């Protein structure tokens, strides 16, 4: 039966992919890729020769209806992002929603998501947590920080290396500089690193050591 299959891809090491995901990518009629160049590296590594089409945040609004119709007509389509699970702070949600609207079957394979290993190695409570993803860059940022400062569960944020120091400084301002947190970067890659400490300590560390790679920030919930 034709369907949309959401396929997680490695966040770092190319070996972090399931046998099932490889089979799906080989058998699909079409692979939708956030960046065909990035996905092309993965496909070449596993000797997968399949049709690809770009599907990213700049074109997905215009293409989801037609793609869902193609699946309804009999095609099996695999959706991947550059790394991790599509629709988790990546393109994918709009296509899944449209497929559901049109009665198209949607399947999501289990697999890599960057925040899970970052949460586990943080040493902070992992039995209950809140995944926030990226904070607003401008409008509504301060309001959201004030709201999140009251969150009792462990909080997980994504951030770019270029904005990390600014974000840590703001978190210390709104959450209190002594709030415990961790910063993980380059997850599953050669230079993977997790730095733990208070928000003040982390801000000081990354002011002296410029970070590289994608960032996951894990913050202890409020105990007030």
Residue frames as a rotation matrix with the C-alpha (Angstrom) as fourth column:
UNK 1
0.576 0.818 0.000 0.00
0.818 -0.576 0.000 0.00
0.000 0.000 -1.000 0.00
UNK 2
-0.101 -0.599 0.794 1.33
0.517 -0.714 -0.473 3.43
0.850 0.363 0.382 -0.94
UNK 3
0.747 0.297 -0.594 2.21
0.664 -0.303 0.684 5.62
0.023 -0.906 -0.423 2.03
UNK 4
0.484 -0.652 0.584 4.38
-0.421 -0.758 -0.498 8.41
0.767 -0.005 -0.641 3.35
UNK 5
0.670 -0.360 -0.650 7.24
0.681 0.646 0.345 7.00
0.296 -0.673 0.678 5.43
UNK 6
0.795 -0.420 0.438 9.10
-0.512 -0.852 0.112 9.40
0.326 -0.313 -0.892 7.71
UNK 7
0.683 -0.623 -0.380 12.69
0.548 0.782 -0.297 8.16
0.482 -0.006 0.876 7.94
UNK 8
0.888 -0.452 -0.084 15.10
-0.231 -0.596 0.769 9.40
-0.398 -0.664 -0.633 10.65
UNK 9
0.656 -0.754 -0.018 18.69
0.252 0.242 -0.937 9.80
0.711 0.610 0.349 9.48
UNK 10
0.136 -0.666 -0.733 21.91
0.973 0.228 -0.027 9.99
0.185 -0.710 0.679 11.53
UNK 11
0.988 0.136 -0.070 22.63
0.150 -0.952 0.268 13.19
-0.030 -0.275 -0.961 13.44
UNK 12
0.388 -0.919 -0.073 26.34
-0.776 -0.369 0.512 12.46
-0.497 -0.142 -0.856 13.22
UNK 13
-0.630 -0.687 0.362 27.91
-0.448 0.703 0.553 9.06
-0.634 0.186 -0.751 12.61
UNK 14
-0.286 0.520 -0.805 26.53
-0.930 0.051 0.363 7.53
0.230 0.853 0.470 9.40
UNK 15
-0.819 -0.035 -0.573 26.35
0.013 0.997 -0.079 4.14
0.574 -0.072 -0.816 11.14
UNK 16
-0.844 0.534 -0.053 23.52
0.017 -0.072 -0.997 5.45
-0.536 -0.842 0.051 13.32
UNK 17
-0.284 0.784 -0.552 20.80
-0.958 -0.202 0.206 4.30
0.050 0.587 0.808 10.93
UNK 18
0.009 0.355 0.935 18.60
-0.482 0.821 -0.307 1.23
-0.876 -0.448 0.179 11.12
UNK 19
-0.862 -0.244 0.444 18.56
0.184 0.665 0.724 -1.65
-0.472 0.706 -0.529 8.65
UNK 20
-0.012 0.961 0.277 14.89
0.864 0.150 -0.481 -0.92
-0.504 0.234 -0.831 8.12
UNK 21
0.476 0.146 -0.867 15.56
-0.079 -0.975 -0.207 2.72
-0.876 0.167 -0.453 7.22
UNK 22
-0.578 -0.752 -0.318 18.10
-0.458 -0.024 0.889 1.64
-0.676 0.659 -0.331 4.61
UNK 23
-0.707 0.371 0.601 15.62
0.604 0.759 0.242 -0.80
-0.366 0.535 -0.761 3.10
UNK 24
0.360 0.904 -0.232 12.89
0.648 -0.421 -0.635 1.84
-0.671 0.078 -0.737 2.94
UNK 25
0.212 -0.348 -0.913 15.21
-0.428 -0.873 0.233 4.32
-0.879 0.341 -0.334 1.23
UNK 26
-0.840 -0.536 0.084 16.12
-0.196 0.444 0.875 1.68
-0.506 0.718 -0.477 -1.34
UNK 27
-0.649 0.628 0.430 12.54
0.728 0.677 0.110 0.63
-0.222 0.384 -0.896 -2.04
UNK 28
-0.001 0.705 -0.709 10.72
0.288 -0.679 -0.675 3.98
-0.958 -0.205 -0.202 -2.02
UNK 29
0.442 0.243 0.863 9.47
0.895 -0.055 -0.443 5.43
-0.060 0.968 -0.242 -5.29
UNK 30
0.317 -0.307 0.897 10.76
0.206 -0.901 -0.381 8.85
0.926 0.306 -0.223 -4.25
UNK 31
-0.070 -0.391 -0.918 12.91
0.998 -0.022 -0.066 10.33
0.006 -0.920 0.391 -1.47
UNK 32
0.717 0.283 0.637 12.02
0.256 -0.957 0.136 13.83
0.648 0.066 -0.759 -0.29
UNK 33
0.029 -0.843 -0.537 15.17
0.983 0.122 -0.140 15.45
0.184 -0.523 0.832 1.09
UNK 34
0.716 0.154 -0.681 15.69
0.422 -0.872 0.248 18.71
-0.555 -0.465 -0.689 2.96
UNK 35
0.335 -0.680 -0.652 18.99
-0.812 -0.560 0.166 19.11
-0.478 0.474 -0.740 1.09
UNK 36
0.984 0.129 -0.123 19.66
-0.176 0.808 -0.562 16.63
0.027 0.574 0.818 -1.72
UNK 37
0.238 -0.967 -0.096 23.42
-0.485 -0.032 -0.874 17.19
0.841 0.255 -0.477 -1.40
UNK 38
-0.326 -0.323 0.889 23.46
-0.945 0.126 -0.301 16.20
-0.015 -0.938 -0.346 2.27
UNK 39
0.507 0.598 0.621 21.18
-0.556 0.777 -0.294 13.21
-0.659 -0.196 0.726 1.72
UNK 40
0.809 -0.243 -0.535 23.23
-0.438 0.358 -0.824 12.26
0.392 0.902 0.183 -1.33
UNK 41
-0.265 -0.942 0.207 26.23
-0.843 0.122 -0.524 11.62
0.469 -0.313 -0.826 0.93
UNK 42
-0.229 0.281 0.932 24.18
-0.729 0.585 -0.355 9.22
-0.645 -0.761 0.071 3.03
UNK 43
0.796 0.605 0.023 22.74
-0.419 0.579 -0.700 7.44
-0.436 0.547 0.714 -0.01
UNK 44
0.464 -0.712 -0.527 26.16
-0.628 0.155 -0.762 7.07
0.625 0.685 -0.375 -1.60
UNK 45
-0.408 -0.644 0.647 27.56
-0.912 0.262 -0.315 5.61
0.033 -0.719 -0.694 1.64
UNK 46
-0.257 0.412 0.874 24.92
-0.348 0.805 -0.481 2.87
-0.902 -0.428 -0.064 1.57
UNK 47
-0.972 -0.223 0.074 24.95
-0.009 0.351 0.936 2.41
-0.235 0.909 -0.343 -2.21
UNK 48
-0.087 0.994 0.064 21.37
0.608 0.104 -0.787 3.62
-0.789 -0.029 -0.613 -2.57
UNK 49
-0.984 -0.175 0.036 20.40
0.123 -0.519 0.846 4.83
-0.130 0.837 0.532 -6.02
UNK 50
-0.184 0.983 -0.013 16.97
0.953 0.175 -0.249 6.42
-0.242 -0.058 -0.968 -5.89
UNK 51
-0.109 0.242 0.964 15.11
0.561 -0.786 0.261 9.47
0.820 0.569 -0.050 -7.11
UNK 52
-0.436 -0.051 -0.899 15.33
0.839 -0.385 -0.385 12.50
-0.326 -0.921 0.211 -4.84
UNK 53
0.103 0.475 0.874 13.36
0.575 -0.745 0.337 15.72
0.811 0.468 -0.350 -4.71
UNK 54
-0.874 -0.459 0.161 14.00
0.172 -0.603 -0.779 18.78
0.455 -0.653 0.606 -2.55
UNK 55
0.320 0.944 -0.077 11.54
0.467 -0.086 0.880 19.33
0.825 -0.318 -0.468 0.26
UNK 56
-0.634 -0.627 -0.453 12.41
0.736 -0.309 -0.602 22.14
0.238 -0.715 0.657 2.64
UNK 57
-0.224 0.589 -0.777 10.91
0.728 -0.428 -0.535 25.03
-0.648 -0.685 -0.333 4.56
UNK 58
-0.633 -0.074 -0.771 11.09
-0.268 -0.913 0.307 27.35
-0.726 0.401 0.558 1.57
UNK 59
-0.746 0.346 -0.569 8.99
-0.591 0.050 0.805 25.20
0.307 0.937 0.168 -0.79
UNK 60
-0.945 0.317 -0.085 6.94
0.327 0.892 -0.313 22.84
-0.023 -0.323 -0.946 1.37
UNK 61
-0.412 0.845 -0.340 3.90
-0.111 -0.417 -0.902 25.14
-0.904 -0.334 0.265 1.55
UNK 62
-0.079 0.353 -0.932 3.57
-0.935 -0.351 -0.054 24.98
-0.346 0.867 0.358 -2.23
UNK 63
-0.495 -0.301 -0.815 4.17
-0.719 0.669 0.189 21.25
0.488 0.679 -0.548 -2.70
UNK 64
-0.836 0.037 0.548 2.48
-0.396 0.650 -0.649 19.30
-0.380 -0.759 -0.529 0.10
UNK 65
0.167 0.984 0.064 -0.93
-0.612 0.154 -0.776 19.00
-0.773 0.090 0.628 -1.56
UNK 66
0.474 -0.035 -0.880 0.51
-0.843 0.271 -0.465 17.67
0.255 0.962 0.098 -4.81
UNK 67
-0.629 -0.765 -0.139 2.83
-0.662 0.620 -0.421 15.27
0.408 -0.173 -0.897 -3.00
UNK 68
-0.557 0.508 0.657 -0.06
-0.437 0.493 -0.752 13.84
-0.706 -0.706 -0.052 -0.99
UNK 69
0.526 0.760 -0.382 -1.98
-0.712 0.147 -0.687 13.34
-0.466 0.633 0.618 -4.21
UNK 70
0.011 -0.614 -0.789 0.96
-0.846 0.415 -0.335 11.45
0.533 0.671 -0.515 -5.70
UNK 71
-0.885 -0.313 0.344 1.00
-0.460 0.702 -0.544 9.12
-0.071 -0.640 -0.765 -2.72
UNK 72
-0.073 0.948 0.310 -2.75
-0.493 0.236 -0.838 8.59
-0.867 -0.214 0.450 -3.00
UNK 73
0.546 0.261 -0.796 -2.18
-0.837 0.117 -0.535 7.69
-0.046 0.958 0.282 -6.65
UNK 74
0.979 -0.032 -0.200 0.10
0.012 0.995 -0.098 4.81
0.202 0.094 0.975 -5.65
UNK 75
0.185 -0.981 0.056 3.60
-0.090 -0.074 -0.993 6.06
0.979 0.179 -0.102 -4.84
UNK 76
0.744 -0.130 -0.655 5.50
0.665 0.228 0.711 5.24
0.057 -0.965 0.256 -1.67
UNK 77
0.446 -0.529 0.722 7.44
-0.020 -0.812 -0.583 8.32
0.895 0.246 -0.372 -0.58
UNK 78
0.259 -0.474 -0.841 10.23
0.954 0.264 0.145 8.48
0.153 -0.840 0.521 2.02
UNK 79
0.771 0.028 0.636 10.75
-0.004 -0.999 0.048 11.78
0.637 -0.040 -0.770 3.81
UNK 80
0.230 -0.755 -0.614 14.14
0.967 0.249 0.057 12.63
0.110 -0.607 0.787 5.33
UNK 81
0.995 -0.101 -0.001 15.75
-0.100 -0.985 0.139 15.74
-0.015 -0.138 -0.990 6.78
UNK 82
0.359 -0.931 -0.066 19.43
-0.586 -0.170 -0.792 16.59
0.727 0.323 -0.607 6.89
UNK 83
-0.748 -0.583 -0.316 19.77
-0.089 0.561 -0.823 14.89
0.657 -0.588 -0.471 10.27
UNK 84
-0.890 0.389 0.237 17.47
-0.229 0.067 -0.971 13.34
-0.394 -0.919 0.029 12.83
UNK 85
-0.479 0.810 0.340 13.71
0.781 0.569 -0.257 12.85
-0.401 0.143 -0.905 12.61
UNK 86
-0.768 0.243 0.593 11.76
0.296 -0.687 0.664 15.01
0.568 0.685 0.456 10.15
UNK 87
0.247 0.896 0.370 9.23
0.243 -0.427 0.871 17.46
0.938 -0.125 -0.323 11.65
UNK 88
0.651 -0.149 -0.744 11.21
0.744 -0.070 0.665 17.71
-0.152 -0.986 0.065 14.93
UNK 89
0.391 -0.431 -0.813 12.51
-0.076 -0.895 0.439 21.27
-0.917 -0.110 -0.383 14.38
UNK 90
-0.833 -0.552 0.038 12.81
-0.037 0.123 0.992 20.27
-0.552 0.825 -0.123 10.72
UNK 91
-0.410 0.706 -0.577 10.47
-0.908 -0.254 0.335 20.24
0.090 0.661 0.745 7.70
UNK 92
-0.941 0.097 -0.323 7.87
0.056 0.989 0.133 17.49
0.332 0.107 -0.937 7.67
UNK 93
-0.708 0.693 -0.133 4.88
0.209 0.026 -0.978 18.52
-0.674 -0.720 -0.163 9.74
UNK 94
-0.262 0.652 -0.712 3.04
-0.750 -0.602 -0.275 20.21
-0.608 0.462 0.646 6.88
UNK 95
-0.497 0.042 -0.867 3.30
-0.712 0.550 0.436 17.15
0.495 0.834 -0.243 4.63
UNK 96
-0.947 0.179 -0.267 2.25
0.292 0.829 -0.477 14.77
0.136 -0.529 -0.837 7.40
UNK 97
-0.562 0.773 -0.295 -0.75
-0.072 -0.401 -0.913 16.98
-0.824 -0.492 0.281 8.17
UNK 98
-0.220 0.475 -0.852 -1.78
-0.947 -0.315 0.068 17.13
-0.236 0.821 0.519 4.53
UNK 99
-0.743 -0.077 -0.665 -1.46
-0.328 0.908 0.261 13.36
0.584 0.412 -0.699 4.13
UNK 100
-0.867 0.470 -0.165 -3.64
0.382 0.417 -0.824 12.85
-0.319 -0.778 -0.542 7.20
UNK 101
-0.382 0.744 -0.548 -6.16
-0.481 -0.667 -0.570 15.32
-0.789 0.046 0.613 5.78
UNK 102
-0.144 0.283 -0.948 -6.31
-0.980 0.092 0.176 13.40
0.137 0.955 0.264 2.50
UNK 103
0.750 0.489 0.445 -6.54
-0.584 0.805 0.100 10.01
-0.310 -0.335 0.890 4.19
UNK 104
0.448 -0.700 -0.556 -3.04
-0.387 0.409 -0.826 8.96
0.806 0.585 -0.087 3.13
UNK 105
0.896 -0.145 -0.419 -1.29
0.412 0.622 0.666 6.47
0.164 -0.769 0.617 5.42
UNK 106
0.423 -0.789 0.446 1.68
-0.620 -0.611 -0.492 7.90
0.661 -0.068 -0.748 7.34
UNK 107
0.847 -0.269 -0.458 4.33
0.472 0.776 0.418 5.77
0.243 -0.570 0.784 9.01
UNK 108
0.578 -0.710 0.402 7.28
-0.707 -0.682 -0.188 7.04
0.408 -0.176 -0.896 11.08
UNK 109
0.433 -0.526 -0.732 10.28
0.370 0.844 -0.388 4.81
0.822 -0.103 0.560 11.70
UNK 110
0.947 -0.218 -0.237 12.04
0.171 -0.284 0.943 5.00
-0.273 -0.934 -0.231 15.06
UNK 111
0.358 -0.879 0.314 15.49
0.818 0.133 -0.560 6.48
0.450 0.458 0.767 14.95
UNK 112
-0.519 -0.796 -0.311 17.87
0.846 -0.429 -0.316 9.32
0.118 -0.427 0.897 15.72
UNK 113
0.666 0.527 0.529 16.76
0.386 -0.849 0.360 12.53
0.638 -0.035 -0.769 17.40
UNK 114
-0.178 -0.937 0.299 19.46
0.141 -0.325 -0.935 14.81
0.974 -0.125 0.190 18.79
UNK 115
-0.004 0.146 0.989 17.76
-0.777 -0.623 0.089 15.81
0.629 -0.768 0.116 22.03
UNK 116
0.889 0.408 -0.209 17.42
-0.205 0.762 0.615 12.26
0.410 -0.503 0.761 23.41
UNK 117
0.308 -0.827 -0.471 21.15
0.770 0.507 -0.386 11.50
0.558 -0.244 0.793 23.91
UNK 118
-0.453 -0.469 0.759 21.71
0.006 -0.852 -0.523 15.07
0.892 -0.232 0.389 25.11
UNK 119
0.372 0.688 0.623 19.01
-0.707 -0.225 0.671 14.66
0.602 -0.690 0.402 27.75
UNK 120
0.885 0.000 -0.466 20.31
0.200 0.903 0.380 11.29
0.420 -0.430 0.799 28.91
UNK 121
0.059 -0.969 -0.240 23.95
0.830 0.181 -0.527 12.39
0.554 -0.168 0.815 29.33
UNK 122
0.079 0.001 0.997 23.02
-0.159 -0.987 0.014 15.71
0.984 -0.160 -0.078 30.95
UNK 123
-0.766 -0.300 -0.569 22.59
0.450 0.383 -0.807 14.07
0.460 -0.874 -0.158 34.35
UNK 124
-0.791 0.576 0.207 19.39
-0.607 -0.696 -0.383 16.08
-0.076 -0.428 0.900 34.82
UNK 125
-0.363 0.697 0.618 15.97
-0.142 0.615 -0.776 14.48
-0.921 -0.370 -0.124 35.47
UNK 126
-0.880 -0.028 -0.474 14.78
-0.475 0.049 0.879 12.66
-0.001 0.998 -0.056 32.35
UNK 127
-0.751 0.646 0.139 11.53
0.579 0.744 -0.333 11.12
-0.318 -0.169 -0.933 33.59
UNK 128
0.483 0.875 0.038 9.58
0.801 -0.423 -0.424 14.26
-0.355 0.235 -0.905 32.65
UNK 129
-0.568 -0.760 -0.315 10.78
0.493 -0.621 0.609 16.94
-0.659 0.191 0.728 30.28
UNK 130
0.622 0.715 -0.319 9.67
0.217 -0.549 -0.807 19.75
-0.753 0.433 -0.496 27.97
UNK 131
-0.340 -0.705 0.623 11.08
0.845 0.062 0.531 19.97
-0.413 0.707 0.575 24.44
UNK 132
0.345 0.439 -0.830 10.98
0.170 -0.899 -0.404 23.61
-0.923 -0.002 -0.385 23.32
UNK 133
0.472 -0.254 0.844 13.18
0.882 0.137 -0.452 23.43
0.000 0.957 0.288 20.21
UNK 134
-0.567 -0.696 0.441 14.45
0.717 -0.680 -0.152 26.81
0.406 0.230 0.884 19.00
UNK 135
-0.178 0.445 -0.878 13.51
0.655 -0.612 -0.443 29.93
-0.735 -0.653 -0.182 20.92
UNK 136
0.823 0.418 0.386 12.01
0.568 -0.581 -0.582 32.85
-0.019 0.698 -0.715 18.96
UNK 137
-0.138 -0.966 0.219 14.92
0.954 -0.189 -0.231 34.88
0.264 0.177 0.948 17.65
UNK 138
-0.882 -0.147 0.448 13.27
0.108 -0.988 -0.111 38.28
0.459 -0.049 0.887 18.06
UNK 139
-0.286 0.862 0.419 9.53
-0.726 -0.480 0.492 38.80
0.625 -0.164 0.763 18.55
UNK 140
0.702 0.712 -0.005 8.23
-0.493 0.492 0.718 37.13
0.513 -0.502 0.696 21.69
UNK 141
-0.003 -0.787 -0.617 11.64
0.152 0.610 -0.778 35.91
0.988 -0.096 0.118 22.88
UNK 142
-0.804 -0.347 0.483 11.63
-0.361 -0.359 -0.860 37.69
0.472 -0.866 0.164 26.24
UNK 143
0.069 0.921 0.384 8.03
-0.990 0.017 0.137 36.73
0.120 -0.390 0.913 26.92
UNK 144
0.660 0.163 -0.733 8.81
-0.263 0.965 -0.022 33.08
0.704 0.207 0.679 26.19
UNK 145
-0.395 -0.876 -0.276 11.88
0.094 0.260 -0.961 33.11
0.914 -0.405 -0.020 28.41
UNK 146
-0.612 0.250 0.750 9.81
-0.765 -0.429 -0.481 34.46
0.201 -0.868 0.454 31.31
UNK 147
0.506 0.861 -0.056 7.26
-0.836 0.505 0.212 31.68
0.211 -0.061 0.976 30.79
UNK 148
0.494 -0.366 -0.788 9.87
-0.015 0.903 -0.429 28.93
0.869 0.224 0.441 30.53
UNK 149
-0.526 -0.727 0.441 11.62
-0.430 -0.219 -0.876 30.13
0.733 -0.651 -0.198 33.69
UNK 150
-0.159 0.576 0.801 8.63
-0.972 0.050 -0.229 28.74
-0.172 -0.816 0.552 35.63
UNK 151
0.441 0.320 -0.839 8.73
-0.597 0.802 -0.008 25.31
0.671 0.504 0.544 33.94
UNK 152
0.468 -0.197 0.861 9.17
-0.794 0.333 0.508 22.58
-0.387 -0.922 -0.001 36.55
UNK 153
0.883 -0.134 0.449 10.21
0.259 0.938 -0.229 19.88
-0.391 0.318 0.864 34.07
UNK 154
-0.207 -0.978 0.032 13.65
0.380 -0.050 0.924 19.55
-0.902 0.204 0.382 32.53
UNK 155
0.717 0.465 -0.519 13.77
-0.178 -0.598 -0.782 21.91
-0.674 0.653 -0.346 29.54
UNK 156
-0.100 -0.723 0.684 15.40
0.680 0.452 0.578 21.12
-0.726 0.523 0.446 26.20
UNK 157
0.659 0.220 -0.719 16.39
-0.268 -0.825 -0.498 23.76
-0.702 0.521 -0.485 23.64
UNK 158
0.370 -0.589 0.719 18.11
0.920 0.343 -0.192 23.67
-0.134 0.732 0.668 20.26
UNK 159
0.753 -0.159 -0.639 20.53
-0.097 -0.987 0.132 26.45
-0.651 -0.037 -0.758 19.39
UNK 160
0.811 -0.553 0.190 23.11
0.289 0.096 -0.953 27.38
0.508 0.828 0.238 16.78
UNK 161
0.121 -0.844 -0.523 26.74
0.993 0.108 0.055 27.85
0.010 -0.526 0.850 17.82
UNK 162
-0.554 -0.360 0.751 26.55
0.499 -0.865 -0.047 31.50
0.667 0.349 0.659 16.74
UNK 163
0.068 0.676 0.733 23.74
-0.394 -0.657 0.642 32.31
0.916 -0.333 0.222 19.20
UNK 164
0.221 0.063 -0.973 24.74
0.603 0.775 0.187 29.99
0.766 -0.628 0.133 22.06
UNK 165
-0.719 -0.577 -0.386 26.53
0.651 -0.367 -0.665 32.55
0.242 -0.730 0.640 24.23
UNK 166
-0.747 0.521 0.414 23.71
-0.460 -0.854 0.244 35.08
0.480 -0.008 0.877 23.87
UNK 167
0.221 0.893 -0.393 21.15
-0.258 0.442 0.859 32.42
0.941 -0.088 0.328 24.78
UNK 168
-0.025 -0.302 -0.953 23.09
0.796 0.571 -0.202 31.18
0.605 -0.764 0.227 27.81
UNK 169
-0.938 -0.344 0.051 23.46
0.263 -0.797 -0.544 34.76
0.227 -0.497 0.837 29.03
UNK 170
-0.431 0.860 0.274 19.74
-0.664 -0.508 0.549 35.38
0.611 0.054 0.790 28.67
UNK 171
0.281 0.502 -0.818 18.87
0.174 0.812 0.557 32.08
0.944 -0.299 0.141 30.33
UNK 172
-0.494 -0.544 -0.678 21.05
0.782 0.063 -0.620 33.04
0.380 -0.837 0.394 33.29
UNK 173
-0.931 0.165 0.326 19.26
-0.224 -0.963 -0.152 36.39
0.289 -0.215 0.933 33.48
UNK 174
-0.137 0.990 0.025 15.73
-0.780 -0.123 0.614 34.95
0.611 0.064 0.789 33.40
UNK 175
0.514 0.329 -0.792 16.27
0.033 0.915 0.402 31.58
0.857 -0.233 0.459 35.09
UNK 176
0.857 -0.369 0.360 18.99
-0.448 -0.189 0.874 32.55
-0.255 -0.910 -0.327 37.57
UNK 177
0.285 -0.849 -0.445 22.68
-0.870 -0.034 -0.491 32.04
0.402 0.528 -0.749 37.02
UNK 178
-0.517 -0.516 0.683 22.92
-0.797 0.581 -0.164 29.10
-0.312 -0.629 -0.712 39.43
UNK 179
0.602 0.783 0.156 20.35
-0.636 0.588 -0.500 26.97
-0.484 0.202 0.852 37.55
UNK 180
-0.297 -0.739 0.605 22.03
-0.180 0.665 0.725 23.71
-0.938 0.106 -0.331 36.50
UNK 181
0.758 0.478 -0.443 22.25
-0.508 0.007 -0.862 22.92
-0.409 0.878 0.248 32.80
UNK 182
-0.080 -0.809 0.582 24.30
0.287 0.541 0.790 21.12
-0.954 0.230 0.190 30.17
UNK 183
0.454 0.114 -0.884 25.34
-0.756 -0.476 -0.449 21.89
-0.472 0.872 -0.130 26.62
UNK 184
0.090 -0.389 0.917 25.89
0.319 0.883 0.344 19.05
-0.943 0.262 0.204 24.15
UNK 185
0.429 -0.005 -0.903 27.36
-0.755 -0.552 -0.355 19.57
-0.497 0.834 -0.241 20.70
UNK 186
-0.268 -0.553 -0.789 28.51
-0.923 0.381 0.046 17.46
0.275 0.741 -0.612 17.76
UNK 187
0.160 0.405 0.900 26.37
-0.713 0.678 -0.178 14.57
-0.683 -0.613 0.397 19.01
UNK 188
0.724 0.087 0.685 27.51
0.160 0.944 -0.289 11.22
-0.671 0.319 0.669 17.60
UNK 189
0.869 -0.494 0.033 30.43
-0.107 -0.251 -0.962 12.86
0.484 0.832 -0.270 15.79
UNK 190
0.193 -0.907 -0.375 34.18
0.586 0.413 -0.697 12.63
0.787 -0.085 0.611 16.35
UNK 191
-0.788 -0.550 0.276 34.36
0.176 -0.632 -0.755 15.74
0.589 -0.547 0.595 18.55
UNK 192
0.292 0.951 -0.103 31.19
0.304 0.010 0.953 15.12
0.907 -0.309 -0.286 20.57
UNK 193
-0.825 -0.563 -0.036 31.23
0.259 -0.320 -0.911 17.09
0.502 -0.762 0.410 23.81
UNK 194
0.440 0.897 -0.040 28.93
0.484 -0.199 0.852 17.74
0.757 -0.394 -0.522 26.77
UNK 195
-0.752 -0.608 0.255 29.70
0.157 -0.540 -0.827 20.52
0.641 -0.581 0.502 29.22
UNK 196
0.267 0.846 -0.461 27.77
0.688 0.167 0.706 20.61
0.674 -0.505 -0.538 32.50
UNK 197
-0.779 -0.492 -0.390 27.44
0.617 -0.489 -0.616 23.27
0.112 -0.720 0.685 35.18
UNK 198
-0.035 0.744 -0.667 25.43
0.531 -0.552 -0.643 26.31
-0.847 -0.377 -0.376 36.19
UNK 199
0.727 0.356 0.588 24.18
0.687 -0.345 -0.640 28.68
-0.026 0.869 -0.495 33.50
UNK 200
0.857 -0.484 -0.177 26.77
-0.438 -0.865 0.244 31.24
-0.271 -0.132 -0.953 34.66
UNK 201
0.034 -0.892 0.450 29.55
-0.233 0.431 0.872 28.66
-0.972 -0.134 -0.193 34.42
UNK 202
0.148 0.087 0.985 28.43
0.810 0.561 -0.172 27.56
-0.568 0.823 0.013 30.97
UNK 203
0.967 0.207 0.151 28.27
0.256 -0.806 -0.533 31.15
0.012 0.554 -0.832 29.74
UNK 204
0.546 -0.833 -0.090 31.81
-0.617 -0.472 0.630 31.73
-0.567 -0.288 -0.771 31.01
UNK 205
-0.043 -0.570 0.820 33.07
0.202 0.799 0.566 28.51
-0.978 0.190 0.081 29.42
UNK 206
0.238 0.204 0.950 31.67
0.924 0.253 -0.286 29.27
-0.299 0.946 -0.128 25.97
UNK 207
0.982 -0.066 -0.177 32.82
-0.101 -0.976 -0.194 32.88
-0.160 0.208 -0.965 26.11
UNK 208
0.186 -0.981 0.050 36.34
-0.717 -0.101 0.689 31.44
-0.671 -0.164 -0.723 26.33
UNK 209
-0.744 -0.369 0.557 35.77
0.034 0.811 0.583 28.43
-0.667 0.453 -0.591 24.03
UNK 210
-0.336 0.635 -0.696 33.87
-0.893 -0.449 0.021 29.24
-0.299 0.628 0.718 20.85
UNK 211
-0.091 0.364 0.927 31.50
-0.129 0.919 -0.373 26.34
-0.987 -0.153 -0.037 20.11
UNK 212
-0.689 -0.029 -0.725 31.07
-0.725 0.022 0.688 24.53
-0.004 0.999 -0.036 16.82
UNK 213
-0.899 0.344 -0.269 28.37
0.239 0.903 0.356 22.20
0.366 0.256 -0.895 15.57
UNK 214
-0.029 0.978 0.207 24.70
-0.139 -0.209 0.968 21.92
0.990 -0.001 0.142 16.37
UNK 215
-0.874 -0.348 0.338 23.82
-0.296 -0.170 -0.940 22.56
0.385 -0.922 0.046 20.00
UNK 216
0.179 0.902 -0.392 21.38
0.316 0.324 0.892 21.02
0.932 -0.283 -0.227 22.48
UNK 217
-0.687 -0.304 0.660 20.86
-0.466 -0.512 -0.722 22.85
0.557 -0.803 0.210 25.79
UNK 218
0.054 0.673 -0.738 19.31
0.493 0.624 0.606 20.92
0.868 -0.396 -0.298 28.69
UNK 219
-0.574 -0.182 0.799 18.19
-0.407 -0.783 -0.471 22.96
0.711 -0.595 0.375 31.73
UNK 220
-0.834 0.252 -0.491 17.03
0.534 0.594 -0.602 21.81
0.140 -0.764 -0.630 35.13
UNK 221
0.047 0.938 0.344 13.44
0.526 -0.315 0.790 22.67
0.849 0.144 -0.508 35.94
UNK 222
-0.275 -0.082 0.958 12.57
-0.562 -0.794 -0.230 25.23
0.780 -0.602 0.172 38.58
UNK 223
-0.539 0.035 -0.842 12.41
0.560 0.761 -0.327 23.89
0.629 -0.647 -0.430 42.12
UNK 224
-0.948 0.222 0.226 10.47
-0.312 -0.777 -0.547 26.87
0.054 -0.589 0.806 43.48
